Each structure stands twice: as C-alpha cells, then as structure tokens.
Amino acid sequence: MRVLLAEDDSISRLILENHLKNWGYEVISAQNGSQAWEILCSQHPQLVIIDWVMPEIDGLELCKKIRSTPAGRYTYLIFLTSKTQNQDIVTALDAGADDYLSKPFDKEVLKSRLAVGARTVDYEDQLIKSEERYRRITDSITDYIFSVVISQGRAAEFVHNDAAIAVTGYSWQELVNDPSLWLEMIHNDDRQKVSDYLDRCTRGEKVESFEYRIIRKDMALRWVKSTIVQHFNRNGQITSYDCLLQDITERKNAEIEMKIAREKAEDAQTKLEKLNLQLETTYKKLMETAHSAGMAEVAAEVLHNVGNALNSINVSAATVIEKLSKSEIENLTKLAELLCKHSVAGADGLGDFLKNDPQGKHIPTYLSELSKHLTAQQKETVERLDAIIKNVNQVRDVVRMQQSYTGIEKRRDCVMLNELIENAIEINNAGLQRQAVEVIREYDDIGSILIDRQRCLQTLVNLIDNAEYSLSKSDNQPKILKIRTLKTAGAKLRIEVCDNGVGIAPAELNSIFDRGYTTKQAGHGFGLHSSLLAVKDMQGLLLAQSDGIGKGATFILELPLRKAEVANGKCN
C-alpha cells in the first residue's frame, strides 16, 4: 500500500521513509503542503502522514482540503507533529484527521497506527465495492421488495426501495408520500380482490402468492405477482410483512398466446372432424348420384382431390397439437417460482443465486434460448394454422370445380403462375417436410396468365403429391423435387415436376394415367387419371418420362399460353 509522507524536515523525512519501507509500504514524499496536494490529486494515495507546520500550505489546511474534496476512495490521515497540546489534537481531529501522534514518536506505535489505517482503508474499499455490487443488482432486476409495518391491525408505515420505479414507474419517494397511490395503480377489475388479499394478510391470515394487473405511471398495463412474508411477535400477532413484487408480464403474455393457439388448434381439429363426417356423407350422396347419372368417375375424382386436401389438413392439425403439447411454458412457470423463492431473501440473495449457484448461473442463457424457442414455436403454429385454412379453401374449390362437369361454363382466371405453383407446394408442404425433401425452383418469368385456376392447381397438387410418395419409397439421398417452368414454341407453357424417387418401369409409362392404376397400398388410381382429364379439358397435354426403376421421374404439363393484361392490379 502506498503512503504519502508530507514532512518539511529532511532528516525526519529520511528516518520515516526508512521505517515505512522496512514495514513494506511504498513511500511517496513531499517537502511541503503544496507538493503533497499535487501528489494527492494525481496519484491518490490512501494513507497520508502529514506534519502540522510546513511552508506554503500547513498540515491543518491540507487536511481540510482533502476532506472537502469528493473522492471515490477513502484517504486515512495521520498527523505526526511536534504540537502536543490537547486543543491541538481536538482541532486536528475536528478538521478530519483520523489519528494524531506527537514527536518524538515511538516507532512501534506508529507501525501499529499505520496498520489500523491500512485495515480501515481496506474496509472502506470493500464497502464501496459492496455498494456498487448492490446497485448493479438493483438496476438489473425488475422485481422489488417493499415492507409494511402493522400497528393495531392496520398498515401504519410503508417502506419502498429504488427498484420500485422498475416495476411501477413511480419512485419510492412518490409511493411513500402518497400511500393511496399503490392501490390506485391496480387495475379496476383486480382492485377489490387485491384489497381483500391485503386485508387477510394484515389480519395475520396465511396468504399465498397472488397475481394481478397494475397500470404503470406511463399507463402501460403490466402483470405482477405478490409474494408476502409475514412477521409475528411472541403473542402471534402480525407486526409487519415484506412483499416481493415481480413483473410477470412476459410470462403471462406467453401463457395467453399459447392458450389462444391451443384453442385455435382444438377448434380446427373439431371443425376438421365435423368436415370429415360431412364429407363422408357427401361421398355417399355423390357416388349414388354419379352412378345413377353414369358419372361415377367424376365423383371418384372429386373425392380423391378432397382426400388429398384433407390429408394435408390432418397432418398440419396434428403437428400443431403435438407442438403445443410439448411447450416449454411449464418449465417457464417452474423457473418463475424458483426465482421467487430466492428473491424473498432480498436483492443480495437473488444476485448471489444467479452468480454462484450451479442452477442460477444457467438461468440467463436458458431464458435467452427459451425466448427463441417460444418465438419459433409461435411462428410455426401460425404457419400450420394458415396451411389448414388454405387446405379448407382447397376443398371448397374442388367442389366448385366439380360443377364444371355438369355443364357450367368453363372458367379462365387471371393468375400469377409462380404463385400458383407455390400454393401447390404449400398444400403438400407437411409431407415434403416430413420426408426432408429439398425443393428446387427454376421458374421462367411467365407473369400473369389466363387459366382455370382450380383445375391447374389441383393437377399440380396431384403431381407434387405423386412425387412426394415416390421419394418416400426411395433410398436415394438427398431427396430432391425440382419444379421448372418455361415457354416453348407454339405459344405453349410447360411445367416440369421432377423427382429422384423410385422411378417408373418402361412398360408402365403408358398405363400410369389409366383409371384405377396405382402403386399405393391404399390408393384408388384416380389422381393421375383425373389430372389427365382436367388437362385435356384445358386443351393441354400431360405425360411422364423416366429412365427406369430407381432413376426418378419427370411429369410434363403443357398448356396454352394465354397472357393476361394487368392494369392497376386487375386483369383485363
């Protein structure tokens, strides 16, 4: 430790320097008060020995200057002087000196007095570090503890701390100056419940943790959780209680969002079950009507297309429910209870837990990963529900398409071809993801075209579904689905759907579009057949190519290229 020695007598200064160095101190010497002050301002030694009588600035004036200057660290001052009067000692101590020795001095006494000074400086440094640590912990937490003193069965005094502003937006001074402010900031719908809760606590009844809403000073709505620790005297009467108030808004919002998502998923599942029943009834009626009208093939085609859409709906709904059932919200609740448990011990207890406890050290990292997990889960749930809606619309459009077989005028819709293909991929997305299929897109700039949107979409859905099935039965890796669009000679539009799946035997290339032909165990042989009929009705061509078993297949869809004129976002 460094010691500043301010002594104008050169012999006394030399003797003292030798003693101090022998005791292990680093010595900085000054010949007068002005030089000592410069050293104090530039090097900040914490132990200072000063003579009273010195030129320029004497020891008493130097002492007063040191004590009148704000400093981050404490300076321990020892007067070593020839002044021996009691009044001189009182004057020096009143000016801010910590100790006083008269010349001539005893070497061992000076050594002990310096040791006391060194210990005092160490204690002061530790105190400053502890206060800084407490301030950092207080600034970093969003919880705070306030205390209530009970007198004659009523709340008589409130004690708040600096963390109050982090949760409520109000400073502790505002809360102390206006005791009614606390109850006024509670949400109207929760105020009576909180009042009853605090009344039970004040009467000494045991109370559990309680969650409610408050309106911060900035008018933001926040959820908080109160955990109360009651204190009783020897007669069993409550004398005070401490309340840990935690901001649990993020947890509550996550719970609410998960509840809404779960309700939506359950509602979608219920609607899906009803839709399945309705479609079974519709299937029976369609088959009866189709047979009587000689149109059994049309009915089978419609139900095949509906079945594809329903399969995608079932997969998406099941995935949503599975994700929600594996939610991390339960672990989040346990984490909140764990933090609450350690927060009751105060800010030092919580800070020590987060810094030193094996469990506490992992909490910040876990919260960061949990936030990413819940965000990704929410995004995936929304995407799955959106896919369900698209597939329900697909069922509706299939029914509309069936009307074209009963003589209703054929449609030509204005569509962006690339967007139509993306819709078909999205409908099959659940199966493609399940099989880890890599989708490669090679789109020409076709733009807007006139085409029967639903028939073309259903044909693409069937072709992609057929490719996904082929890939699922193949051991080839990676599994690749490539979709290519291009313009050909003669005002034709070509769409190629290629896969590296199980392939097609040469002998079967001419029969795969026949009614009833299928390689699927539970298939009906209507998908490719109905697609061929739809393409012919659109004055197009559908054919298949393959180099043989295990070498994948390419389905080629050619349609008349009718460009649409688009003005102000509308087709003309």
N, C-alpha and C positions, 0 to 999 in steps of 0.2 A: 504494500500500500504506500502511496506517495504522501510525504509530509512537507508542507511549506513552512520553512523556518524564517521568520522575519526578525532579524537581530542586527542592530547597527554596530555593536561592538565586535570587531573582527576576531578577538581571542575567544570571547564567549561563543561566537558563531562557530568557530572551528571545533571547539570542545563538543558542542552539541551535535554537530554534523557527525563526528566520530562515533559518539554514543548511538545515534539514530541508525547509522549504517551497520554498526555491530549488532543491533537488535533486529536487523532485517528490513528496515524501511528504505525506500527510495527518497532521497532528500533533494529538495529544491530550495535554494537560499535566496534571500532578498536582503539588501543592505538598508532599506528604508521602507516607509509605508507606501510610497508611490509605486516603487518597483514590485512590492508584494501585491498591490492591487492589480497591476498589469498581468502578473502571473496567475492570479485568481481568475481573471476574466478569460484568459487564453487557454489555461491548462486544467482548471477546475479541480485542484487537489481537495480531498475531503477531510484531511487532518491538517490543522494550522496551529503553529506555536508562534505567538507574537509577543514582542516586548512592548511595554507601555510607552516609554519615552523613546521616540525616534524622530529624525528630521522629516520635514515636508508633511507627511501625514502620520500622526501618532497612532499608537495601538488602539486607543478607545474610538477614535474616529474611523479607523479601518474596520473595527468590529461592527460599528453602526452601519457602515456602507454595505458590509456583507449581508447583514440581516435585513436591510431594506431592499435588497435586490432579489426578485423572484428567481428561484433556481430549481432545476429538476431534481437535483440530488442534494442531500443534506451535508453541510460543512460543520465539522466539530472544531470549536475554538478553545484553545488553552492559552491563558495569559501566563507568561513567565517573566516576572518583573521584580525590580528591587523595591517597589511600593508594598508596604506591609500593613498599612492601616486598615482596620475593619471597614471603614467607609469606602476605601478604595476597592475592596473586594466586592462590596454591595454594588458600587457604581458599575464595575465591570460586568457583573452577572446580570444586572438590570439592562445593560446595553446589548446583551445577547451572548455573552461568554458562557461556555459550558463548564469550564473548570478554571482554577486560579492557583498558581504556585508562586512562592516568593523566593528570590535569590538571597543567599546561596541556597541551592536546592539539593535534595537527596536524589542520587542517580536512580536508585531502585523505586523510589516513589514516583518519579517522572515516568519510568518504564511502565509501572502499573497503571498510572493515569492514562498513558497513551493506549494501553491495551483496552481499557474501558472505552476510550474514544473509538477505537477500531471496531469493537463489538457494537457500539451504538450505531456507527455508520452502516455496518452490515445489516443490523435490524431495520434501519430506515430503508435501505435498498430493497430488502425482502418485502417490506410493507408496500413500497411503491410498485414492485412487480406484482404483488398480490392484488392490489387495487386495479392495476392495468388489466390483469387477467380477469378479474370480476367484471370490469367494464366491457371487455370484449365478449364475454359470455352473455352479459345482459343485452348488449347490442345485437347479438346474433340470434337470440331466441324470440319467438313470437308468443311466448307464454309469460304470464306474470302472476305473482302471489300478492294478495292483499290480506290484511288482518283486520278483524273486527273485535273490539273489546265489549263484553256484555256486562251491563250493570242493571240490577233489579229487573232482569228478564227482558231488557231492551238493548238494542245496539247503541252504545254510548260514544264510541270512537272508531274511526276508520283510519287505517294506516296503509298507504299505497306506495309503490316504488316507481322507479324511472321506466320500467318495462310496460307500465300502463298504456303509454302512448302507442306502443307497437300493436296492441290488440284493439284498443278502443278509439285511438286518435286523440284522446284527451290526456293532458299532462296530469301527474299526480297532484299538482297544486290545484288544478281545476276540480278534480274529484274530491279533494279534502275541503275546499272552500264551499262546495255545493253538494252535500251528502245525498240530496234527492236526484242528482244527475245520473247516478248509477241505475236507479230503477227506471228513469225516464228514457234511457237509451235502449231498453229492452223492447223488442218488437211487441206491438199491441196484442197480437194473438197469444203471446207467451208470457205477458207481464203478470197476470194473475197466478199462473202456475209457478212462476219463479218466486213471487211474493209468498205464496203458501209454503213453498220449499224452504225459504229462508226463515219463515216463522217457525216451522218444525225444528229447524236447526237451532234457532235461538232458544226454544223451549228445552233443548237438550236431547231431543229425539234423534235417534240414529238416522242418518241420511246417506243415500247412495249418490254416485256421480249423476249429474243431470245435464242434458243437452238442450240448448235453446238458441234463439236468434237475437242479435243486437244490431242496432243501427249506429255505425261509427260516426264520428264527428264529420267526416267527409261524405256522409249519407250512404256509404256502402253497406250492404247487408252482409253480415258475417255470422257463421255458426260458431258457437263456443261451447266448451264443456267445463262445468264446475266440479271440482273435486275438493271436498271440505274435510279438514281435520279439526275435530273439536277438542277443547282443553277443559278439564273439570277440576274443582277444588276437592279437598278431603271429604266434604259433605256430599259429593256427587253433583254439585251444581255447576253448570257451564259458566266459565269465566271469559272465554274468548274462542275464536276459531280462525284458522287460516284457510284461505280459499285459493287453490290453484286454478287459474283461468287459462284454458288452452284454445287457440284458434284452430278449429277442425273443419273449416270451410272446404278445403280441397278434398278432404276425405268424404264429407257429406255430398259434395257435387259429384264425386266419383260414384258414390252409392246410388244417388238419384239417377245418374246416366245409365248405370248398369241395370237398375230396376226398370227403367223405360225400355232399354234394349231387350231385356228379358221378356217384358210384357209384349213387346212387338213381335219377338220371335215366337212366343207362345200363341199370340193371336194369329200369326202367319201359319203356324202349324195347325191350329184349329180350322182356319179357313181352308187350308190345304186338304185336311181330312174331309171337310164338307164337299170340297170341289171333287175329290176322288169319288165320293158317293154319287154326286150329281153326274159325273162323267160315266160312271158305271151304268146309271140309269139311261143316260143319253146314248151310250154304246148299244144297249139292248134295243132302244127305240130305233136308232139309226139302222141297225142290222135288219130289224123287222121291216122297216120302211124300204130299205135298199133292196132286200130280197124280193119284196112284193113289186117293186118298180124295175127290177132287173138291174140294180145298181149296187150290188154287194161290194164290188171292187172299190167304188168311190168311198163307201162307208169305212172299209178297212183302211184305206189310205188316210182318211181324216183321223181315225183313231190312232194310227201309227204316229202321225205327226204330233197329235196331242200327247201321246205317250212319251215321246222324246222330250217335250217341254216339261211334262210332269216329273220325269226322272231328274232333270236339272233342278227343278223346284225342291224335290225331296232331298237331294244332295246338299243344296245350299241351306235349307232349313235345318237339316241335321248338323251341319257344320257350325251354324250359329249357336244352336243349343249346346253343342259339345264345348265350344269356346267359352260360353258363359258359365257352364258348369265347372270349368277349370279356372275361373277368375281368381286373381290374387287379392281380391277385396277382403277376404277373411284374414289373410296374413297382414294386410294393412291395418285392420282393426286390432289384431294382436300387438302390432308394433306401437300403435297409439296407446294401448293400455300399458305396455312396457315403459314408454317414455313418461306416462302419467305417474307410474309407480315411483320412478326415480326423481321426478320433478317435485314431488311432495317434500323432499329433503332440501329444496331450495336450489338456487342457480348453481351453487358450488357442487351440489350433489349431482345434478344433471350434467354439468360440464365435466366432472370427474368421470362419470359413467361413459360419456361419449369419447373421452380422451384415453382412459386407461382400461376400461372393462373390455374383455375379449369380444363380447356381444356388441357393446356400444360402438367400438371402432368401425364395425362394418355397416352401421346404420346409414351414414350419408351416402355411401356407394349404393347400398340397397335401395334407398329412396330414389336415387337417380335412375337406376335400372328399372325400378317399379314404374316410375313415370313413363319411361319409354315403352314398357310392356303394355300399360293401360292405354296409351295413345295408339299404339299399333293395333291392339285388340279392338278399340272403338272404331278405328278406320276399317278394319277387316269386317266387322259386324255390319257397318253401314253399306259396304260394298256387297256383302252377301244378301242383305235385305233388298238392295237395289236390283240385284240379279233376280231375286224372286219376283219382284214387280214386273221386270222385263219378260220373264217367262210366263207369268199370268197373262200379260198382254199378247204374248205369242199364242197362247191357247185361244184367246178371243179372236185373233186374226185368222187362225186356222179355220175356225168355224165360219168366219166371213168368206174365206177362200172357197169353202165347200159350196157356197151359194153359186159360184161361177159354173158349177157343173149342172145346175138346174135351169140354165138359160138366161141368167142375169148377165148384163153386158160386161164384157171383159174390161179390166182397168189398166190404165197406164199412169204410173205415179212418177213424179219428179224426185229422184233420189241421188245422193252422192254415193257412188259405187263403193269407195273405200270405207265409208261409214257403215254401209250395209254389210260389208264383209266383217267389219269389227263387231257388229251386233251379233252376227252368226257365231263368231269366236267366243263372245261373251256368254252366249246361251250354253255353249259346250265347255265353258271355262272350268267348271268344277271337275269334270272328268279329265281334262287336259292337265290340270294341276295335280290331280291325284296320280296320274301316270308320269308326272315330271316331264311333260312334253315341251320341247323348245319350239316355239312358233316363229318361223322366219317369214317376213313380209317383203314382197317385191312388187310394189304397186306402180303401175304406169299412171301418168297424170290424165285420168279419164274425165274427171269432172262430173257434172250433173247429167243424168241420162233419164229417158222416159222408159219405164219398165213396170211390169206388175210386181210391185214391191214384195208382197207377201209370198207369191209363188217363188220368186227368185230367192228370197230369204230362206224359205223352207227347204228349197233344194240345196242351198249352201249349208244349212244346219245338218241335213241328212248326209252330205258328203263329208263334212268335218267329223260328224259322229262316226261314220263308217271308218275314217282314217284313225280316229282315236281308238276304236275297237281293234283295228289291225295292229296298231302299235302296242296295245295292251297284251296281245298274244305273241309278241315278238321279243326275242332276247337281244336284239340289236341295240347298241348304246353308242352315242346318245340317241334318244327318241326324238325324231325331227319331223315337224309338219311345216311344209313350205306352201305358201299361197301366193300365186303370181297373177297379175293382171296385165293385159297388153292389147293393143289394137292390131287387127290383122287386115289383110287385103279384102276388098269387097264390103267395106263398112260393117265389119264384124267385131264383136267384143269377145275376148277369150279370158276365161278364168280357169287357172290350173290349181288343183289341190293335190299335192304330192306328199307321200309319206315313205319312210324306210321301214315299214312294218313287214307283215308276213308275206305280202305279195299275192299274186293270182296265177294259178296254173294256166298255161296257154289254152288248154281245152275248155276252160271255164270263162274266158274273156267274152264269148258270145252269149253266155247264158246268165250272167250276173244281173242283168236288168229284167229277167223274166219274172213274172208274178209268182210269188211263193218261193223263189230261190233265196236261201240264206245259209250262212255258215255259223250263225249264232245259235247257241243251245236253246234259248228262249225266244228266238226271232220268228217273225211271221213272213218275211220276204216281201214286205210292202215298201220299205224305204227307198231303195234304188229304183224300183219299178214305178212308184208314184212320182219320183223325181223325173224320170224319163218322160212320163205322160205330161207333167207340168211344163217341162222344157219344150216338148213338141207343140204344146198349146201356145207357147210364147214364140213359136216359129224358130226354135233354136235346135241345138244338137248337143247330145251328151254321150260321151264314150269313155272307155277305160283303156289304160295301157299298163303293161307290167312285163318285166324281163323274166318272171318266173317266181316260184316259191322262195321266200326269204329275201327277195330283192325289192320289196316295196311296190307301190303302185301310184299311178297318176290318173286322176279323173279330170277330163277336159270338158268345160261347159262353154259353148259358143252361142251367142245371142246377137240379134240385130242391134247395131249401134245407132241408137236414136238420141242425138244430143238435145238437151233441153236448154232453152234460153232463159236465163235467170236475170231478173231486174228487181232491185230493191228487196232481195231476199226471197222473191217469189218466182215460180215458173210461169212462163207464158206459153 
